[in-house]
Amino acid sequence: MNHEEFRTYVQSRGAALLRVANQLTGNPCDAEDLLQTALARTYLAWDRIRDRSSLDGYVRRAMVNINISWWRRRKLEEYPSEELPDVPVQQDTRHRYDELEQALDRLPVRQRTAIVLRYYEDMTEPEIARTLGISVGTVKSSVSRGMAKLRGDLVVPDARRRVN
């Protein structure tokens, strides 16, 4: 086991992987736990990973699998309600990022994961399909439905409209 090689990888890619973990979980504390767990599994498999250029994909796949496993466990403890609570729309542009984060948090896991991999990690639909173990068609419909929900959740200010 080359400990220094693993340490170098984590130092160089840790911040980017943490952003993916944050998008997957929607919670910074859970994201740190998710990334740490995925990196621990990667460390244990380090000698079996021959293609070092695919390390990011390996860690992302581990994070997706772990997050789904955690989500399934939590699902037994959480129950949906008939109505979503009213969430006021923030008009201040400083809060747009927070609004997007909250909207992503409200998406089902598969839609959120597909959108994060597509638009945050810039993966192609076939890459996402391979990573998640689903068909390209399922990726397309998950991204499409997720984006439709995001559009419905987020109010985009119309730059052409002026208040007199």
N, C-alpha and C positions, 0 to 999 in steps of 0.2 A: 504494500500500500504506500503510495506516495502522498504523504500528509501535506507536504508543501504545495504540491500541485492542486490539491483540493482547496487548501487555504487561499491560494492565489485566485482560483476560480470564484470562490465565495466573495472575496474582496472586490473582484472586478465586476461581477454580475449581481451581487446582492441587492443593490438599490433597485435595479430594473425588475428583478424577481419579486422584491417586496411590493412594488407598484402593482404587479399582476396579482399577487396574493391579496392586496387591499381591494382590488376591483372584484375579485372572486368572493371575498367574504363581506365586504362593505363595512368592516370594522378594523381599525388599525391594530388593536390588541389581538384579535383573532387572526389577522393577517400575519403578524409576527409569529404566532404559534404555528400557523399553517406552513409558513416558509421554513421554520425551524424543523418541523416534523419532516417535511419533504427533503430538506438538506440532510437530515439524519439518515433517511432511507437511501438517499443518493450516496452518502458516505459509505454505508454498508455495501452498496452495490458497485462502488467505484472501480474495483478491479475487473468487474464483468462488463463495464461500459467501454467498448473498444473504440467507438467513434466519438472522439472528444468534441467534434464539431456539433454533435447532436445533444450535448449536455443540457442546453436550455430547454429543448423539447422534452427531455427526460424529466427534468425538474418540474416543468409546467404540467406535464401529464400526471406526475405524482401529486402535485397540488390539487389538480382537478379531482383526481380519485379520492384523495383524503378529504377534500371539502365536501364532496358528494356523500362520503361515508359519514362525516360529522353531521351533515344536513339531515340524513336519514335518521340518525339517532335523535337529533333535536326535534324532528318532525313529530315524533311520538309525544313530545312534551308541549307542543304548540298547536293551538286550534284556531282555524280561520274564523272570522266573524262575517256576518252578512254584509256589513258596510265598512268601507275604509274610512278612517278618520279624515276630516277636512284638514288639508295642509295648506296654509297660506302661501301664496306665490311671492317670493322675494323679488322686489323690483330693483334692488341695488345690484349692480354688476359684479361686485365683489363676492356675492353669494351664488353666482351662477354655477360655479364648480360644485358647491355644496348641494345645490338643487339637483344637479346631474347625479351626484353620488347617491342622494336619497332616492331618486327615480330608479337608478340601477338596483338599489337595495330592494325595491318593491317588485322587481322582475323575478319570475321563477328561475331556479338555479340554471337550467339548461339554456334559457334565453340569455341570462346575464353572462354565463360562461362563453357562449358563442359570440356575443357582442364584444366582450373584453378581448377575446383572442383575435377577432376580426379587426377591430378598430384601434385597440390599444397595443396589441402585439403585431398588428399588420400581417396576420397569417392569411393565406388563401383559404377558400372554402374546402378544397381537398385536404389541405394540411389540418384544418380544424376537424374535418371528418375523421381523419386518421388518429388525431390526438384524442378525440372523444369516443372513438369507436362507434360512430354512427354514419349514416349515409350522407352524401353531399346534399341530397334533397332535404333531409332533416335539418342540416346546417342552414340551408337557405331559408326554410320556413321558420326556424327558430330565430334567426337574425331578423327576418322580415316582421314577424309578430312582435319581437322585442322592440324593434325600432318604432313600430306603430304605437305600442304602449308608451314608449318614451315621448313620442311626439304628442300623444294625448296628455301626458303628465306635465310636460314642460311648455310653458308659454313663452314663445319667442317674440320679443318686442319687434314691432314693425318699424323699421328705420325710416320708411317713407311717410308715415303718419306723423303729423305735427299737431301739437296742441296750440290753439290760438288764444 
